[in-house]
Amino acid sequence: MHVTRHEDTFVITVRGEVDHDDAEDFVEAWAAADRAALPTTAVDLSQITFADSMLLNALLDARRRHADSDREFVLLGPLPPPVHRLLTVSGTLEHFAVADTGSGADPRDRAASRDGRPDPDSREDGHRE
């Protein structure tokens, strides 16, 4: 996990596998974001290869904390399949602002729109028609 500051945005970049062993890293990242108190915190999830309920709980906690302090919380994508599946199956995807940065190794991931839902112009396999 890597944290940086870009003007008015605190950016947290998460890579690789994310599970319960990473919980403390997320607590530290949210605390750093709270201390910075910038208007926006963006979490780049585009490089995650595995995610479990710990990530879901961490994101929901951060979303709540940001809403309580009137700050914006944005997920940066494209959301990789493990993250998209986790948020979709849990019914929480619609509760997050998702900004597709257009980067990512798999061009099929770019079929997600800003809100994380599939692009209506794309086929089920993710390719545009």
N, CA, C and O atoms as CSV, one atom per row, in Angstrom:
chain,resi,resn,atom,element,x,y,z
A,1,MET,N,N,0.854,-1.162,0.000
A,1,MET,CA,C,0.000,0.000,0.000
A,1,MET,C,C,0.902,1.229,0.000
A,1,MET,O,O,1.924,1.275,0.685
A,2,HIS,N,N,0.499,2.211,-0.780
A,2,HIS,CA,C,1.290,3.425,-0.924
A,2,HIS,C,C,0.351,4.628,-0.790
A,2,HIS,O,O,-0.728,4.642,-1.383
A,3,VAL,N,N,0.756,5.626,-0.021
A,3,VAL,CA,C,-0.057,6.841,0.117
A,3,VAL,C,C,0.710,8.041,-0.418
A,3,VAL,O,O,1.917,8.162,-0.211
A,4,THR,N,N,-0.005,8.928,-1.110
A,4,THR,CA,C,0.581,10.152,-1.645
A,4,THR,C,C,-0.453,11.270,-1.555
A,4,THR,O,O,-1.641,11.036,-1.335
A,5,ARG,N,N,0.034,12.471,-1.730
A,5,ARG,CA,C,-0.844,13.627,-1.732
A,5,ARG,C,C,-0.690,14.339,-3.076
A,5,ARG,O,O,0.423,14.631,-3.515
A,6,HIS,N,N,-1.820,14.610,-3.716
A,6,HIS,CA,C,-1.853,15.334,-4.979
A,6,HIS,C,C,-2.815,16.496,-4.812
A,6,HIS,O,O,-4.032,16.314,-4.850
A,7,GLU,N,N,-2.268,17.691,-4.627
A,7,GLU,CA,C,-3.059,18.907,-4.419
A,7,GLU,C,C,-4.098,18.688,-3.321
A,7,GLU,O,O,-3.732,18.566,-2.152
A,8,ASP,N,N,-5.388,18.635,-3.670
A,8,ASP,CA,C,-6.451,18.492,-2.668
A,8,ASP,C,C,-6.931,17.055,-2.507
A,8,ASP,O,O,-8.002,16.813,-1.952
A,9,THR,N,N,-6.136,16.100,-2.994
A,9,THR,CA,C,-6.555,14.696,-2.951
A,9,THR,C,C,-5.492,13.841,-2.276
A,9,THR,O,O,-4.311,13.914,-2.615
A,10,PHE,N,N,-5.924,13.039,-1.325
A,10,PHE,CA,C,-5.079,12.053,-0.671
A,10,PHE,C,C,-5.295,10.751,-1.432
A,10,PHE,O,O,-6.428,10.280,-1.529
A,11,VAL,N,N,-4.226,10.157,-1.977
A,11,VAL,CA,C,-4.348,8.966,-2.808
A,11,VAL,C,C,-3.720,7.772,-2.094
A,11,VAL,O,O,-2.583,7.831,-1.628
A,12,ILE,N,N,-4.485,6.698,-2.022
A,12,ILE,CA,C,-4.018,5.434,-1.458
A,12,ILE,C,C,-4.017,4.424,-2.599
A,12,ILE,O,O,-5.056,4.168,-3.207
A,13,THR,N,N,-2.856,3.854,-2.885
A,13,THR,CA,C,-2.736,2.871,-3.958
A,13,THR,C,C,-2.544,1.496,-3.325
A,13,THR,O,O,-1.649,1.293,-2.505
A,14,VAL,N,N,-3.395,0.563,-3.721
A,14,VAL,CA,C,-3.366,-0.793,-3.180
A,14,VAL,C,C,-3.029,-1.741,-4.320
A,14,VAL,O,O,-3.597,-1.647,-5.407
A,15,ARG,N,N,-2.096,-2.660,-4.062
A,15,ARG,CA,C,-1.649,-3.604,-5.102
A,15,ARG,C,C,-1.680,-5.033,-4.577
A,15,ARG,O,O,-1.549,-5.280,-3.378
A,16,GLY,N,N,-1.856,-5.962,-5.503
A,16,GLY,CA,C,-1.718,-7.379,-5.180
A,16,GLY,C,C,-2.902,-7.961,-4.441
A,16,GLY,O,O,-4.047,-7.565,-4.660
A,17,GLU,N,N,-2.613,-8.905,-3.561
A,17,GLU,CA,C,-3.646,-9.596,-2.793
A,17,GLU,C,C,-3.959,-8.812,-1.525
A,17,GLU,O,O,-3.057,-8.337,-0.836
A,18,VAL,N,N,-5.247,-8.685,-1.227
A,18,VAL,CA,C,-5.684,-7.966,-0.037
A,18,VAL,C,C,-6.546,-8.911,0.792
A,18,VAL,O,O,-7.578,-9.398,0.331
A,19,ASP,N,N,-6.101,-9.165,2.033
A,19,ASP,CA,C,-6.880,-10.023,2.922
A,19,ASP,C,C,-6.732,-9.536,4.358
A,19,ASP,O,O,-6.230,-8.437,4.596
A,20,HIS,N,N,-7.164,-10.343,5.303
A,20,HIS,CA,C,-7.173,-9.930,6.710
A,20,HIS,C,C,-5.786,-9.553,7.239
A,20,HIS,O,O,-5.682,-8.778,8.190
A,21,ASP,N,N,-4.738,-10.081,6.647
A,21,ASP,CA,C,-3.386,-9.727,7.080
A,21,ASP,C,C,-3.069,-8.256,6.809
A,21,ASP,O,O,-2.129,-7.709,7.387
A,22,ASP,N,N,-3.847,-7.613,5.936
A,22,ASP,CA,C,-3.609,-6.218,5.562
A,22,ASP,C,C,-4.459,-5.219,6.348
A,22,ASP,O,O,-4.383,-4.015,6.101
A,23,ALA,N,N,-5.255,-5.701,7.277
A,23,ALA,CA,C,-6.185,-4.824,8.003
A,23,ALA,C,C,-5.474,-3.658,8.680
A,23,ALA,O,O,-5.949,-2.524,8.612
A,24,GLU,N,N,-4.353,-3.915,9.327
A,24,GLU,CA,C,-3.634,-2.848,10.025
A,24,GLU,C,C,-3.135,-1.778,9.058
A,24,GLU,O,O,-3.129,-0.593,9.392
A,25,ASP,N,N,-2.717,-2.192,7.860
A,25,ASP,CA,C,-2.277,-1.220,6.844
A,25,ASP,C,C,-3.412,-0.283,6.457
A,25,ASP,O,O,-3.196,0.912,6.256
A,26,PHE,N,N,-4.624,-0.826,6.353
A,26,PHE,CA,C,-5.769,0.016,6.012
A,26,PHE,C,C,-6.108,0.970,7.149
A,26,PHE,O,O,-6.431,2.132,6.903
A,27,VAL,N,N,-6.041,0.500,8.380
A,27,VAL,CA,C,-6.296,1.376,9.526
A,27,VAL,C,C,-5.316,2.546,9.505
A,27,VAL,O,O,-5.706,3.691,9.732
A,28,GLU,N,N,-4.048,2.254,9.234
A,28,GLU,CA,C,-3.031,3.315,9.160
A,28,GLU,C,C,-3.288,4.261,7.994
A,28,GLU,O,O,-3.113,5.472,8.129
A,29,ALA,N,N,-3.700,3.723,6.854
A,29,ALA,CA,C,-3.984,4.572,5.684
A,29,ALA,C,C,-5.166,5.488,5.951
A,29,ALA,O,O,-5.118,6.669,5.608
A,30,TRP,N,N,-6.237,4.962,6.564
A,30,TRP,CA,C,-7.402,5.814,6.866
A,30,TRP,C,C,-7.026,6.873,7.883
A,30,TRP,O,O,-7.478,8.014,7.784
A,31,ALA,N,N,-6.207,6.514,8.859
A,31,ALA,CA,C,-5.765,7.496,9.856
A,31,ALA,C,C,-4.943,8.598,9.193
A,31,ALA,O,O,-5.096,9.772,9.531
A,32,ALA,N,N,-4.085,8.234,8.264
A,32,ALA,CA,C,-3.294,9.238,7.545
A,32,ALA,C,C,-4.199,10.140,6.720
A,32,ALA,O,O,-3.982,11.351,6.661
A,33,ALA,N,N,-5.209,9.563,6.083
A,33,ALA,CA,C,-6.165,10.365,5.306
A,33,ALA,C,C,-6.937,11.308,6.222
A,33,ALA,O,O,-7.182,12.461,5.867
A,34,ASP,N,N,-7.317,10.822,7.396
A,34,ASP,CA,C,-8.033,11.676,8.354
A,34,ASP,C,C,-7.146,12.814,8.838
A,34,ASP,O,O,-7.604,13.951,8.962
A,35,ARG,N,N,-5.876,12.514,9.112
A,35,ARG,CA,C,-4.960,13.567,9.557
A,35,ARG,C,C,-4.750,14.616,8.473
A,35,ARG,O,O,-4.684,15.810,8.768
A,36,ALA,N,N,-4.646,14.180,7.230
A,36,ALA,CA,C,-4.454,15.115,6.119
A,36,ALA,C,C,-5.703,15.975,5.913
A,36,ALA,O,O,-5.606,17.141,5.529
A,37,ALA,N,N,-6.870,15.392,6.171
A,37,ALA,CA,C,-8.160,16.085,6.079
A,37,ALA,C,C,-8.331,16.840,4.760
A,37,ALA,O,O,-8.898,17.932,4.734
A,38,LEU,N,N,-7.843,16.260,3.680
A,38,LEU,CA,C,-8.025,16.860,2.366
A,38,LEU,C,C,-9.468,16.645,1.910
A,38,LEU,O,O,-10.138,15.735,2.398
A,39,PRO,N,N,-9.949,17.465,0.990
A,39,PRO,CA,C,-11.348,17.339,0.561
A,39,PRO,C,C,-11.705,15.981,-0.039
A,39,PRO,O,O,-12.852,15.541,0.047
A,40,THR,N,N,-10.713,15.313,-0.652
A,40,THR,CA,C,-10.990,14.044,-1.327
A,40,THR,C,C,-9.928,13.011,-0.986
A,40,THR,O,O,-8.735,13.311,-0.927
A,41,THR,N,N,-10.394,11.785,-0.762
A,41,THR,CA,C,-9.497,10.639,-0.665
A,41,THR,C,C,-9.864,9.708,-1.810
A,41,THR,O,O,-11.028,9.346,-1.981
A,42,ALA,N,N,-8.861,9.323,-2.591
A,42,ALA,CA,C,-9.049,8.404,-3.704
A,42,ALA,C,C,-8.256,7.134,-3.425
A,42,ALA,O,O,-7.086,7.189,-3.047
A,43,VAL,N,N,-8.904,5.999,-3.615
A,43,VAL,CA,C,-8.251,4.717,-3.389
A,43,VAL,C,C,-8.137,4.004,-4.733
A,43,VAL,O,O,-9.140,3.613,-5.330
A,44,ASP,N,N,-6.904,3.843,-5.195
A,44,ASP,CA,C,-6.636,3.169,-6.469
A,44,ASP,C,C,-6.642,1.665,-6.236
A,44,ASP,O,O,-5.745,1.121,-5.590
A,45,LEU,N,N,-7.651,1.009,-6.762
A,45,LEU,CA,C,-7.817,-0.437,-6.595
A,45,LEU,C,C,-7.501,-1.197,-7.878
A,45,LEU,O,O,-7.691,-2.412,-7.934
A,46,SER,N,N,-7.027,-0.512,-8.898
A,46,SER,CA,C,-6.874,-1.106,-10.230
A,46,SER,C,C,-5.843,-2.223,-10.298
A,46,SER,O,O,-5.825,-2.977,-11.270
A,47,GLN,N,N,-4.985,-2.348,-9.292
A,47,GLN,CA,C,-3.920,-3.360,-9.340
A,47,GLN,C,C,-4.115,-4.487,-8.330
A,47,GLN,O,O,-3.169,-5.206,-8.007
A,48,ILE,N,N,-5.336,-4.641,-7.833
A,48,ILE,CA,C,-5.625,-5.717,-6.878
A,48,ILE,C,C,-5.888,-7.016,-7.630
A,48,ILE,O,O,-6.621,-7.037,-8.618
A,49,THR,N,N,-5.277,-8.103,-7.147
A,49,THR,CA,C,-5.459,-9.413,-7.772
A,49,THR,C,C,-6.355,-10.341,-6.960
A,49,THR,O,O,-6.873,-11.322,-7.493
A,50,PHE,N,N,-6.542,-10.039,-5.673
A,50,PHE,CA,C,-7.422,-10.819,-4.797
A,50,PHE,C,C,-7.924,-9.902,-3.711
A,50,PHE,O,O,-7.183,-9.057,-3.209
A,51,ALA,N,N,-9.190,-10.064,-3.343
A,51,ALA,CA,C,-9.753,-9.259,-2.255
A,51,ALA,C,C,-10.800,-10.079,-1.524
A,51,ALA,O,O,-11.565,-10.823,-2.139
A,52,ASP,N,N,-10.828,-9.938,-0.202
A,52,ASP,CA,C,-11.856,-10.625,0.575
A,52,ASP,C,C,-12.662,-9.605,1.373
A,52,ASP,O,O,-12.580,-8.402,1.122
A,53,SER,N,N,-13.429,-10.088,2.321
A,53,SER,CA,C,-14.334,-9.217,3.081
A,53,SER,C,C,-13.599,-8.141,3.871
A,53,SER,O,O,-14.200,-7.125,4.221
A,54,MET,N,N,-12.319,-8.335,4.160
A,54,MET,CA,C,-11.570,-7.301,4.865
A,54,MET,C,C,-11.540,-6.025,4.032
A,54,MET,O,O,-11.733,-4.933,4.568
A,55,LEU,N,N,-11.302,-6.150,2.729
A,55,LEU,CA,C,-11.292,-4.972,1.865
A,55,LEU,C,C,-12.660,-4.315,1.863
A,55,LEU,O,O,-12.758,-3.093,1.980
A,56,LEU,N,N,-13.702,-5.095,1.735
A,56,LEU,CA,C,-15.054,-4.546,1.743
A,56,LEU,C,C,-15.307,-3.771,3.031
A,56,LEU,O,O,-15.782,-2.636,2.985
A,57,ASN,N,N,-15.001,-4.361,4.164
A,57,ASN,CA,C,-15.206,-3.684,5.444
A,57,ASN,C,C,-14.364,-2.417,5.547
A,57,ASN,O,O,-14.838,-1.397,6.048
A,58,ALA,N,N,-13.124,-2.476,5.078
A,58,ALA,CA,C,-12.248,-1.304,5.132
A,58,ALA,C,C,-12.800,-0.172,4.265
A,58,ALA,O,O,-12.787,0.987,4.679
A,59,LEU,N,N,-13.283,-0.499,3.070
A,59,LEU,CA,C,-13.833,0.526,2.187
A,59,LEU,C,C,-15.115,1.124,2.747
A,59,LEU,O,O,-15.320,2.336,2.670
A,60,LEU,N,N,-15.983,0.282,3.311
A,60,LEU,CA,C,-17.219,0.794,3.904
A,60,LEU,C,C,-16.920,1.691,5.103
A,60,LEU,O,O,-17.569,2.721,5.291
A,61,ASP,N,N,-15.938,1.299,5.911
A,61,ASP,CA,C,-15.543,2.121,7.056
A,61,ASP,C,C,-15.000,3.468,6.591
A,61,ASP,O,O,-15.357,4.511,7.140
A,62,ALA,N,N,-14.142,3.444,5.585
A,62,ALA,CA,C,-13.573,4.699,5.075
A,62,ALA,C,C,-14.660,5.576,4.464
A,62,ALA,O,O,-14.658,6.791,4.663
A,63,ARG,N,N,-15.581,4.975,3.728
A,63,ARG,CA,C,-16.677,5.743,3.130
A,63,ARG,C,C,-17.489,6.439,4.224
A,63,ARG,O,O,-17.835,7.613,4.092
A,64,ARG,N,N,-17.792,5.711,5.304
A,64,ARG,CA,C,-18.560,6.282,6.423
A,64,ARG,C,C,-17.788,7.412,7.085
A,64,ARG,O,O,-18.349,8.471,7.366
A,65,ARG,N,N,-16.498,7.188,7.335
A,65,ARG,CA,C,-15.672,8.210,7.987
A,65,ARG,C,C,-15.599,9.481,7.153
A,65,ARG,O,O,-15.653,10.587,7.690
A,66,HIS,N,N,-15.479,9.320,5.848
A,66,HIS,CA,C,-15.411,10.489,4.973
A,66,HIS,C,C,-16.750,11.208,4.920
A,66,HIS,O,O,-16.796,12.438,4.939
A,67,ALA,N,N,-17.830,10.458,4.855
A,67,ALA,CA,C,-19.161,11.091,4.845
A,67,ALA,C,C,-19.393,11.852,6.145
A,67,ALA,O,O,-19.949,12.950,6.129
A,68,ASP,N,N,-18.973,11.280,7.268
A,68,ASP,CA,C,-19.149,11.942,8.573
A,68,ASP,C,C,-18.388,13.260,8.653
A,68,ASP,O,O,-18.801,14.172,9.369
A,69,SER,N,N,-17.282,13.365,7.924
A,69,SER,CA,C,-16.482,14.589,7.961
A,69,SER,C,C,-16.666,15.427,6.696
A,69,SER,O,O,-15.878,16.334,6.430
A,70,ASP,N,N,-17.704,15.122,5.921
A,70,ASP,CA,C,-18.046,15.889,4.718
A,70,ASP,C,C,-16.908,15.922,3.693
A,70,ASP,O,O,-16.663,16.947,3.056
A,71,ARG,N,N,-16.222,14.796,3.547
A,71,ARG,CA,C,-15.155,14.681,2.551
A,71,ARG,C,C,-15.552,13.628,1.533
A,71,ARG,O,O,-16.292,12.696,1.849
A,72,GLU,N,N,-15.061,13.779,0.313
A,72,GLU,CA,C,-15.380,12.856,-0.768
A,72,GLU,C,C,-14.465,11.631,-0.707
A,72,GLU,O,O,-13.276,11.742,-0.408
A,73,PHE,N,N,-15.035,10.480,-0.992
A,73,PHE,CA,C,-14.299,9.214,-1.017
A,73,PHE,C,C,-14.560,8.567,-2.371
A,73,PHE,O,O,-15.706,8.277,-2.716
A,74,VAL,N,N,-13.489,8.341,-3.141
A,74,VAL,CA,C,-13.619,7.841,-4.509
A,74,VAL,C,C,-12.752,6.606,-4.694
A,74,VAL,O,O,-11.610,6.563,-4.238
A,75,LEU,N,N,-13.303,5.609,-5.364
A,75,LEU,CA,C,-12.527,4.436,-5.751
A,75,LEU,C,C,-12.037,4.656,-7.169
A,75,LEU,O,O,-12.813,5.023,-8.052
A,76,LEU,N,N,-10.742,4.431,-7.388
A,76,LEU,CA,C,-10.166,4.571,-8.716
A,76,LEU,C,C,-10.029,3.200,-9.344
A,76,LEU,O,O,-9.615,2.242,-8.691
A,77,GLY,N,N,-10.377,3.116,-10.604
A,77,GLY,CA,C,-10.295,1.861,-11.323
A,77,GLY,C,C,-9.572,2.053,-12.629
A,77,GLY,O,O,-8.875,3.051,-12.813
A,78,PRO,N,N,-9.722,1.136,-13.519
A,78,PRO,CA,C,-10.853,0.225,-13.577
A,78,PRO,C,C,-10.803,-0.780,-12.427
A,78,PRO,O,O,-9.735,-1.224,-12.003
A,79,LEU,N,N,-11.986,-1.119,-11.943
A,79,LEU,CA,C,-12.058,-2.101,-10.867
A,79,LEU,C,C,-11.725,-3.471,-11.442
A,79,LEU,O,O,-12.391,-3.932,-12.370
A,80,PRO,N,N,-10.701,-4.125,-10.899
A,80,PRO,CA,C,-10.360,-5.463,-11.387
A,80,PRO,C,C,-11.466,-6.450,-11.007
A,80,PRO,O,O,-12.225,-6.193,-10.073
A,81,PRO,N,N,-11.563,-7.574,-11.719
A,81,PRO,CA,C,-12.644,-8.529,-11.449
A,81,PRO,C,C,-12.835,-8.909,-9.979
A,81,PRO,O,O,-13.982,-8.967,-9.535
A,82,PRO,N,N,-11.780,-9.171,-9.196
A,82,PRO,CA,C,-12.030,-9.545,-7.796
A,82,PRO,C,C,-12.730,-8.437,-6.996
A,82,PRO,O,O,-13.581,-8.724,-6.154
A,83,VAL,N,N,-12.378,-7.197,-7.254
A,83,VAL,CA,C,-12.986,-6.076,-6.526
A,83,VAL,C,C,-14.405,-5.840,-7.032
A,83,VAL,O,O,-15.326,-5.652,-6.238
A,84,HIS,N,N,-14.581,-5.849,-8.342
A,84,HIS,CA,C,-15.910,-5.639,-8.910
A,84,HIS,C,C,-16.872,-6.706,-8.398
A,84,HIS,O,O,-17.999,-6.397,-8.011
A,85,ARG,N,N,-16.425,-7.965,-8.396
A,85,ARG,CA,C,-17.252,-9.072,-7.916
A,85,ARG,C,C,-17.598,-8.884,-6.439
A,85,ARG,O,O,-18.751,-9.064,-6.049
A,86,LEU,N,N,-16.618,-8.526,-5.620
A,86,LEU,CA,C,-16.843,-8.330,-4.189
A,86,LEU,C,C,-17.895,-7.251,-3.934
A,86,LEU,O,O,-18.798,-7.436,-3.118
A,87,LEU,N,N,-17.773,-6.134,-4.630
A,87,LEU,CA,C,-18.718,-5.034,-4.429
A,87,LEU,C,C,-20.090,-5.347,-5.020
A,87,LEU,O,O,-21.111,-4.916,-4.483
A,88,THR,N,N,-20.117,-6.084,-6.107
A,88,THR,CA,C,-21.394,-6.437,-6.735
A,88,THR,C,C,-22.154,-7.462,-5.898
A,88,THR,O,O,-23.332,-7.272,-5.597
A,89,VAL,N,N,-21.479,-8.545,-5.524
A,89,VAL,CA,C,-22.120,-9.607,-4.747
A,89,VAL,C,C,-22.622,-9.075,-3.399
A,89,VAL,O,O,-23.668,-9.501,-2.910
A,90,SER,N,N,-21.880,-8.155,-2.813
A,90,SER,CA,C,-22.278,-7.602,-1.508
A,90,SER,C,C,-23.362,-6.534,-1.644
A,90,SER,O,O,-23.923,-6.092,-0.642
A,91,GLY,N,N,-23.660,-6.119,-2.873
A,91,GLY,CA,C,-24.680,-5.093,-3.089
A,91,GLY,C,C,-24.234,-3.701,-2.692
A,91,GLY,O,O,-25.068,-2.830,-2.447
A,92,THR,N,N,-22.918,-3.478,-2.624
A,92,THR,CA,C,-22.413,-2.185,-2.163
A,92,THR,C,C,-21.831,-1.315,-3.270
A,92,THR,O,O,-21.510,-0.153,-3.024
A,93,LEU,N,N,-21.688,-1.841,-4.475
A,93,LEU,CA,C,-21.055,-1.082,-5.552
A,93,LEU,C,C,-21.726,0.276,-5.761
A,93,LEU,O,O,-21.048,1.287,-5.943
A,94,GLU,N,N,-23.040,0.292,-5.734
A,94,GLU,CA,C,-23.769,1.542,-5.988
A,94,GLU,C,C,-23.558,2.596,-4.894
A,94,GLU,O,O,-23.924,3.756,-5.081
A,95,HIS,N,N,-22.987,2.215,-3.783
A,95,HIS,CA,C,-22.754,3.152,-2.683
A,95,HIS,C,C,-21.415,3.874,-2.790
A,95,HIS,O,O,-21.106,4.736,-1.967
A,96,PHE,N,N,-20.623,3.526,-3.799
A,96,PHE,CA,C,-19.309,4.135,-3.973
A,96,PHE,C,C,-19.250,4.955,-5.249
A,96,PHE,O,O,-19.835,4.593,-6.269
A,97,ALA,N,N,-18.534,6.065,-5.172
A,97,ALA,CA,C,-18.184,6.806,-6.383
A,97,ALA,C,C,-16.977,6.098,-6.972
A,97,ALA,O,O,-15.980,5.889,-6.279
A,98,VAL,N,N,-17.056,5.724,-8.251
A,98,VAL,CA,C,-15.964,5.018,-8.909
A,98,VAL,C,C,-15.544,5.827,-10.121
A,98,VAL,O,O,-16.366,6.164,-10.973
A,99,ALA,N,N,-14.255,6.135,-10.191
A,99,ALA,CA,C,-13.707,6.863,-11.332
A,99,ALA,C,C,-12.771,5.935,-12.075
A,99,ALA,O,O,-11.762,5.492,-11.526
A,100,ASP,N,N,-13.099,5.639,-13.316
A,100,ASP,CA,C,-12.266,4.777,-14.140
A,100,ASP,C,C,-11.170,5.641,-14.746
A,100,ASP,O,O,-11.445,6.527,-15.555
A,101,THR,N,N,-9.931,5.381,-14.353
A,101,THR,CA,C,-8.808,6.181,-14.841
A,101,THR,C,C,-8.359,5.766,-16.227
A,101,THR,O,O,-7.533,6.437,-16.846
A,102,GLY,N,N,-8.908,4.648,-16.722
A,102,GLY,CA,C,-8.528,4.191,-18.049
A,102,GLY,C,C,-7.251,3.389,-18.071
A,102,GLY,O,O,-6.847,2.904,-19.128
A,103,SER,N,N,-6.599,3.235,-16.923
A,103,SER,CA,C,-5.389,2.426,-16.881
A,103,SER,C,C,-5.763,1.020,-16.460
A,103,SER,O,O,-6.879,0.780,-16.000
A,104,GLY,N,N,-4.867,0.123,-16.612
A,104,GLY,CA,C,-5.116,-1.254,-16.203
A,104,GLY,C,C,-4.614,-2.197,-17.274
A,104,GLY,O,O,-4.559,-1.845,-18.452
A,105,ALA,N,N,-4.257,-3.374,-16.866
A,105,ALA,CA,C,-3.655,-4.322,-17.792
A,105,ALA,C,C,-4.682,-4.947,-18.728
A,105,ALA,O,O,-4.346,-5.285,-19.863
A,106,ASP,N,N,-5.902,-5.106,-18.290
A,106,ASP,CA,C,-6.913,-5.801,-19.079
A,106,ASP,C,C,-7.873,-4.798,-19.698
A,106,ASP,O,O,-8.628,-4.151,-18.972
A,107,PRO,N,N,-7.865,-4.648,-21.031
A,107,PRO,CA,C,-8.732,-3.662,-21.661
A,107,PRO,C,C,-10.209,-3.928,-21.416
A,107,PRO,O,O,-11.020,-3.008,-21.524
A,108,ARG,N,N,-10.580,-5.160,-21.088
A,108,ARG,CA,C,-11.992,-5.439,-20.796
A,108,ARG,C,C,-12.447,-4.709,-19.552
A,108,ARG,O,O,-13.632,-4.404,-19.418
A,109,ASP,N,N,-11.513,-4.414,-18.617
A,109,ASP,CA,C,-11.863,-3.695,-17.400
A,109,ASP,C,C,-12.328,-2.286,-17.700
A,109,ASP,O,O,-13.042,-1.689,-16.894
A,110,ARG,N,N,-11.943,-1.744,-18.837
A,110,ARG,CA,C,-12.294,-0.373,-19.166
A,110,ARG,C,C,-13.758,-0.220,-19.543
A,110,ARG,O,O,-14.214,0.894,-19.797
A,111,ALA,N,N,-14.506,-1.321,-19.583
A,111,ALA,CA,C,-15.923,-1.269,-19.925
A,111,ALA,C,C,-16.761,-0.728,-18.777
A,111,ALA,O,O,-17.966,-0.535,-18.941
A,112,ALA,N,N,-16.163,-0.479,-17.628
A,112,ALA,CA,C,-16.913,0.072,-16.495
A,112,ALA,C,C,-17.078,1.568,-16.660
A,112,ALA,O,O,-16.153,2.267,-17.073
A,113,SER,N,N,-18.246,2.044,-16.339
A,113,SER,CA,C,-18.501,3.474,-16.391
A,113,SER,C,C,-18.105,4.098,-15.066
A,113,SER,O,O,-17.620,3.397,-14.178
A,114,ARG,N,N,-18.303,5.413,-14.910
A,114,ARG,CA,C,-17.901,6.117,-13.700
A,114,ARG,C,C,-18.514,5.515,-12.454
A,114,ARG,O,O,-17.869,5.512,-11.406
A,115,ASP,N,N,-19.739,5.002,-12.524
A,115,ASP,CA,C,-20.380,4.454,-11.334
A,115,ASP,C,C,-20.068,2.981,-11.130
A,115,ASP,O,O,-20.616,2.350,-10.225
A,116,GLY,N,N,-19.190,2.423,-11.964
A,116,GLY,CA,C,-18.767,1.045,-11.774
A,116,GLY,C,C,-19.651,0.027,-12.467
A,116,GLY,O,O,-19.323,-1.159,-12.477
A,117,ARG,N,N,-20.769,0.457,-13.051
A,117,ARG,CA,C,-21.630,-0.476,-13.764
A,117,ARG,C,C,-21.091,-0.678,-15.171
A,117,ARG,O,O,-20.416,0.198,-15.712
A,118,PRO,N,N,-21.385,-1.830,-15.768
A,118,PRO,CA,C,-20.880,-2.083,-17.117
A,118,PRO,C,C,-21.380,-1.038,-18.102
A,118,PRO,O,O,-22.486,-0.513,-17.974
A,119,ASP,N,N,-20.545,-0.755,-19.078
A,119,ASP,CA,C,-20.890,0.166,-20.146
A,119,ASP,C,C,-21.996,-0.479,-20.978
A,119,ASP,O,O,-21.844,-1.621,-21.411
A,120,PRO,N,N,-23.111,0.229,-21.213
A,120,PRO,CA,C,-24.209,-0.381,-21.962
A,120,PRO,C,C,-23.834,-0.712,-23.400
A,120,PRO,O,O,-24.519,-1.511,-24.038
A,121,ASP,N,N,-22.759,-0.116,-23.931
A,121,ASP,CA,C,-22.322,-0.390,-25.294
A,121,ASP,C,C,-21.358,-1.556,-25.371
A,121,ASP,O,O,-20.859,-1.875,-26.451
A,122,SER,N,N,-21.086,-2.204,-24.236
A,122,SER,CA,C,-20.145,-3.318,-24.271
A,122,SER,C,C,-20.895,-4.631,-24.194
A,122,SER,O,O,-21.989,-4.708,-23.635
A,123,ARG,N,N,-20.280,-5.680,-24.772
A,123,ARG,CA,C,-20.863,-7.006,-24.700
A,123,ARG,C,C,-20.620,-7.565,-23.327
A,123,ARG,O,O,-19.858,-6.997,-22.544
A,124,GLU,N,N,-21.265,-8.680,-23.023
A,124,GLU,CA,C,-21.107,-9.314,-21.715
A,124,GLU,C,C,-19.660,-9.686,-21.439
A,124,GLU,O,O,-19.237,-9.693,-20.283
A,125,ASP,N,N,-18.885,-10.000,-22.488
A,125,ASP,CA,C,-17.484,-10.378,-22.274
A,125,ASP,C,C,-16.583,-9.160,-22.087
A,125,ASP,O,O,-15.370,-9.306,-21.943
A,126,GLY,N,N,-17.173,-7.941,-22.088
A,126,GLY,CA,C,-16.411,-6.738,-21.797
A,126,GLY,C,C,-15.917,-6.001,-23.023
A,126,GLY,O,O,-15.412,-4.884,-22.907
A,127,HIS,N,N,-16.052,-6.607,-24.210
A,127,HIS,CA,C,-15.588,-5.930,-25.422
A,127,HIS,C,C,-16.687,-5.049,-25.982
A,127,HIS,O,O,-17.867,-5.395,-25.934
A,128,ARG,N,N,-16.280,-3.900,-26.515
A,128,ARG,CA,C,-17.249,-2.978,-27.099
A,128,ARG,C,C,-17.720,-3.512,-28.432
A,128,ARG,O,O,-16.957,-4.138,-29.169
A,129,GLU,N,N,-18.980,-3.262,-28.738
A,129,GLU,CA,C,-19.535,-3.691,-30.033
A,129,GLU,C,C,-19.309,-2.633,-31.066
A,129,GLU,O,O,-19.701,-2.803,-32.220
